[in-house]
Amino acid sequence: MRAALLHKPGSVEENPLTVEEVPVPELKDGCILVKVEACGVCRSNLHMIEGEWVKYGLPSKLPIIPGHEIVGTVTEVGKGVEGIEVGQRVGIQPLWAACGRCGYCLQGLEHLCPSKKITGETVDGGYAEYILADWRYVYPVPDDLNPVEAAPLFCPGVTAYGAVLKAGLKPGKAVAVFGIGGVGHMVIQIARLYGAKVVAVSRSKNHLKVAEALGADLVIDSSTSDVVSEISKLGGVDASIVFAPSDTVAEQAIRVTKPSGTVVIGVHVKLGEFFFHEEKRIVGSVIGPRWMMMDVIELARTGRIKAVCERHPLEDVNDVLKKLKMGEVTARAVLVP
């Protein structure tokens, strides 16, 4: 099969992925073999590929096939697999598997399991024609969903959903969304489903156009406007959701959030001064448990959310990563083997 492999973390300009012929994964008990139809390209893939996560022990093996938001068709079923048939369309998210026994798993927070396996980071991912998956952590994908548009549901979709739930949005509440890329554009859609007024903040004019098209009530170009001043004119917001990896942006989000409000952060940032007397809540957010994933698929099936995508062949993976690095991907780039 063809696959894009990372042999050594480093700059995508100097040390790109190589598209090679490699063996199709061997079927194992409790697993299924999936022919990949589409795999989204996440910014976290870029962080790992460029070596920013080596200090966290990721990737845990080399070479590795990146990619963790995948839709494909089941071609083989291993022993012990239940309820999954050859020919069925399924989705695979970053959580490849969890132990099922620890306190987090028993609480339904399996995405926080300390022994979890991560698609494309600790096990081979979806930048390939085939992927092996643990049957317990795949999700049925309706046949009437376009696989290219469905693939981003399995990372930005569930990540956005989890962030909105943590923000506690209700009708009439205002939320500022910082970073309108793969996750942020999904946050806008889900926040509006909860009746919230949405302020979209980005330095990308293309991303702001997407935000407007998705129904954001106000868009702010952070490259030309004083974000704190503009949002303060509105009286602040009840919640902020941050998916722009910037310490400055995180500080802005905290400042514009009203006392007792919630700031949800889904990226690596360093937080500065924090005024405890305003009783603001700062909450981290990463993907979500399996029940959230099922909710997101249902939202897409019923047409209430839809990923904005651009489609690329697998062979263009390095060009796509460079575009992502430069902020030139409109919302989500998706690879098609």
C-alpha positions in Angstrom: 0.0 0.0 0.0 1.0 3.6 -0.4 1.7 5.6 2.8 3.3 8.8 3.9 5.9 8.0 6.5 7.7 10.2 9.0 11.3 8.8 9.5 12.7 11.7 11.5 10.9 14.6 13.1 12.0 18.0 11.7 10.9 20.9 9.5 8.6 19.8 6.7 10.7 22.0 4.3 13.9 20.2 5.2 12.7 16.8 6.3 9.4 16.0 4.5 7.3 12.9 4.8 8.1 10.3 2.2 5.3 8.5 0.3 6.4 4.9 0.0 5.1 1.4 -0.7 4.8 -0.5 2.6 3.1 -3.7 3.6 -0.6 -3.6 4.4 -1.1 -4.0 8.2 -1.5 -7.5 9.3 -4.9 -8.3 10.8 -5.0 -8.9 14.6 -7.5 -10.3 17.0 -9.9 -7.6 18.2 -9.0 -5.4 15.2 -10.4 -4.5 11.8 -8.6 -3.5 8.6 -10.0 -0.3 7.0 -9.4 1.0 3.5 -8.9 4.7 4.0 -11.2 6.9 2.0 -10.2 10.2 3.6 -7.9 11.5 6.4 -7.9 15.1 7.7 -4.7 17.0 8.3 -4.6 18.4 11.8 -2.2 21.0 13.1 -1.2 18.7 15.9 0.1 16.4 13.1 2.3 19.3 12.1 3.6 19.8 15.6 4.5 16.2 15.9 6.1 15.9 12.5 8.3 19.0 13.1 9.6 17.6 16.4 7.8 19.9 18.8 6.4 16.9 20.7 9.6 14.9 21.0 9.9 16.2 24.6 6.6 14.5 25.3 7.8 11.2 23.8 5.8 11.6 20.6 6.0 10.0 18.1 6.6 6.9 20.2 8.0 5.0 17.3 9.7 5.7 14.0 9.0 5.4 11.2 5.4 6.2 11.8 2.4 7.0 9.6 0.7 10.2 10.9 -3.0 11.1 10.6 -5.8 10.7 13.1 -9.2 11.7 11.6 -10.1 9.0 9.3 -13.1 7.6 7.4 -12.9 4.4 5.4 -14.5 1.0 4.6 -13.9 -2.2 6.5 -12.2 -4.8 4.4 -11.3 -7.5 7.0 -12.6 -8.3 10.5 -10.4 -10.1 13.2 -11.4 -12.6 15.8 -13.4 -11.2 18.7 -14.9 -8.3 16.8 -18.6 -7.7 17.3 -21.2 -5.8 15.3 -18.9 -4.7 12.5 -19.1 -6.1 9.0 -16.9 -6.1 5.9 -18.1 -3.3 3.6 -19.2 -1.1 6.5 -18.1 2.6 6.6 -16.4 3.6 9.8 -14.6 6.6 11.4 -11.5 6.6 13.5 -10.4 9.4 15.8 -7.2 10.2 17.7 -8.2 7.8 20.5 -7.1 4.5 19.0 -7.6 2.5 22.2 -7.7 2.8 26.0 -7.2 0.3 28.8 -10.8 0.2 29.9 -9.8 -0.4 33.5 -8.4 2.8 35.0 -10.4 5.4 36.9 -10.7 7.6 33.8 -12.0 4.8 31.6 -14.5 3.7 34.3 -15.8 7.3 34.4 -16.3 7.4 30.7 -13.3 9.7 30.2 -11.3 7.1 28.2 -9.6 9.9 26.2 -7.7 10.8 29.4 -6.5 7.2 30.0 -2.8 7.3 30.9 -2.3 4.0 28.9 -4.2 5.2 25.8 -2.9 4.6 22.3 -3.0 7.6 19.9 -3.7 7.2 16.2 -0.8 8.4 14.2 1.4 9.2 17.2 1.8 5.8 19.0 0.3 3.6 16.3 0.2 4.1 12.6 -2.4 6.5 11.3 -4.4 7.4 8.3 -2.0 9.0 5.8 -2.1 5.7 4.0 -4.4 3.4 1.9 -5.1 1.1 4.8 -5.2 1.3 8.6 -5.6 -1.2 11.4 -8.1 -0.2 14.0 -9.3 -1.5 17.4 -13.0 -2.3 16.8 -14.1 -0.9 20.2 -13.0 2.6 19.1 -14.4 3.0 15.7 -17.7 4.6 14.8 -20.4 3.8 12.2 -20.5 6.5 9.5 -23.8 6.9 7.6 -23.4 6.1 3.9 -25.0 9.4 2.9 -22.2 11.4 4.5 -19.4 12.4 2.1 -16.3 10.7 3.5 -14.1 13.8 2.8 -16.5 16.0 4.8 -17.0 13.3 7.5 -13.3 12.7 8.2 -12.8 16.1 10.1 -15.7 15.1 12.4 -13.3 12.7 14.1 -10.9 15.4 15.5 -12.0 19.0 15.0 -15.7 18.0 15.2 -15.5 16.2 18.5 -12.9 18.7 19.9 -15.2 21.6 19.1 -18.2 19.9 20.6 -16.3 19.1 23.9 -15.1 22.7 24.1 -18.6 24.1 23.6 -20.0 21.9 26.3 -17.2 22.9 28.7 -18.0 26.6 28.0 -21.6 26.1 29.2 -23.2 28.1 26.4 -26.9 28.9 26.5 -29.3 30.9 24.4 -28.3 34.6 24.5 -24.9 34.1 26.0 -21.9 35.5 24.1 -18.8 33.5 23.2 -15.5 34.6 21.6 -13.8 32.1 19.4 -10.1 32.6 18.9 -8.7 30.8 15.9 -11.0 29.9 13.1 -9.2 27.0 11.5 -10.1 23.3 11.5 -11.6 23.3 15.0 -12.7 26.9 15.3 -15.0 26.8 12.3 -16.7 23.8 13.9 -17.0 25.7 17.2 -18.9 28.5 15.5 -21.5 26.1 14.2 -22.0 24.2 17.4 -22.1 27.3 19.5 -24.9 28.7 17.3 -26.8 25.4 17.8 -26.8 26.3 21.5 -28.2 29.7 20.8 -25.0 31.6 21.6 -23.9 34.9 20.0 -20.5 34.3 18.4 -17.6 36.6 18.1 -15.0 35.2 15.7 -11.4 36.3 16.1 -8.6 35.6 13.6 -5.7 37.2 11.8 -6.6 35.4 8.6 -9.0 37.2 6.2 -9.9 33.8 4.6 -10.8 32.3 8.0 -12.9 35.4 8.8 -14.9 34.9 5.6 -15.6 31.3 6.6 -16.7 32.6 10.0 -19.1 35.1 8.4 -20.5 32.4 6.1 -21.2 30.2 9.1 -23.2 32.8 10.8 -20.8 34.5 13.3 -22.4 37.6 14.7 -19.2 39.6 14.7 -15.8 39.0 13.1 -12.6 40.7 14.3 -9.4 40.8 12.3 -6.7 40.6 15.0 -4.1 41.8 12.6 -5.7 45.2 12.3 -7.9 45.6 15.3 -7.5 45.9 19.1 -9.3 42.7 20.0 -9.7 43.5 23.7 -11.0 47.0 23.0 -13.5 45.7 20.4 -14.9 43.0 22.6 -14.9 45.2 25.6 -17.2 47.6 23.7 -19.8 44.7 23.8 -19.4 44.4 27.5 -17.2 41.4 27.2 -18.3 37.8 26.6 -19.6 35.0 28.9 -17.1 32.5 27.5 -14.0 32.4 25.3 -12.8 29.3 23.4 -9.1 29.4 22.3 -7.8 27.3 19.4 -5.0 29.7 18.3 -1.7 28.6 19.7 -0.5 31.9 21.0 0.2 33.1 24.6 -1.0 36.6 23.6 -4.3 35.3 22.3 -4.8 33.3 25.5 -4.2 36.4 27.5 -6.7 38.4 25.4 -9.3 35.6 25.9 -9.0 35.8 29.6 -9.2 39.6 29.6 -12.4 39.8 27.5 -14.3 37.1 29.5 -16.6 38.4 32.1 -16.2 37.7 35.8 -17.4 34.2 36.6 -17.1 33.3 32.9 -15.3 30.4 31.4 -12.2 30.3 29.2 -11.7 27.0 27.3 -8.2 26.4 26.0 -7.5 23.6 23.5 -3.9 24.4 22.5 -0.5 24.7 24.2 -0.1 28.1 25.7 1.6 29.7 28.7 -0.8 31.8 30.8 0.3 35.1 32.3 -1.2 37.1 35.1 -4.6 35.9 36.4 -6.9 37.9 38.6 -8.4 35.4 41.0 -11.0 37.8 42.4 -12.9 37.7 39.1 -13.6 34.0 39.6 -13.0 33.1 36.0 -12.7 29.4 35.1 -9.9 28.3 32.9 -10.5 24.8 31.5 -8.4 22.6 29.2 -10.1 20.6 26.5 -8.9 17.8 24.3 -11.0 15.7 21.9 -13.7 13.9 23.9 -15.1 10.5 25.0 -16.9 8.1 22.8 -20.4 9.4 23.6 -19.4 12.8 22.4 -18.2 11.3 19.1 -21.6 9.7 18.5 -23.3 13.0 19.2 -21.1 14.8 16.6 -21.9 12.1 14.0 -25.6 12.6 14.6 -25.3 16.4 14.2 -23.6 15.9 10.9 -26.1 13.2 9.7 -29.0 15.6 10.4 -27.2 18.5 8.6 -26.7 20.7 11.6 -22.9 20.9 11.2 -20.7 20.4 8.2 -16.9 20.6 7.9 -15.5 23.1 5.4 -12.9 21.1 3.5 -10.4 21.2 0.7 -9.4 17.9 -0.9 -5.9 16.8 -1.8 -4.2 13.6 -3.0 -2.0 11.7 -0.6 1.0 12.5 -2.7 0.6 16.2 -2.0 0.9 15.7 1.8 4.0 17.9 2.2 2.5 20.7 0.2 -0.6 20.5 2.4 1.5 20.6 5.6 3.4 23.6 4.3 0.1 25.4 3.5 -1.1 24.6 7.0 2.1 25.9 8.5 1.6 29.2 6.6 -2.0 29.5 7.6 -3.2 29.1 4.0 -5.6 26.2 4.6 -9.2 27.6 4.5 -10.5 25.4 7.3 -9.6 21.7 7.0 -7.4 20.0 4.4 -8.3 16.3 3.8 -6.0 13.7 2.1 -7.5 11.1 -0.2 -5.3 8.1 -0.9 
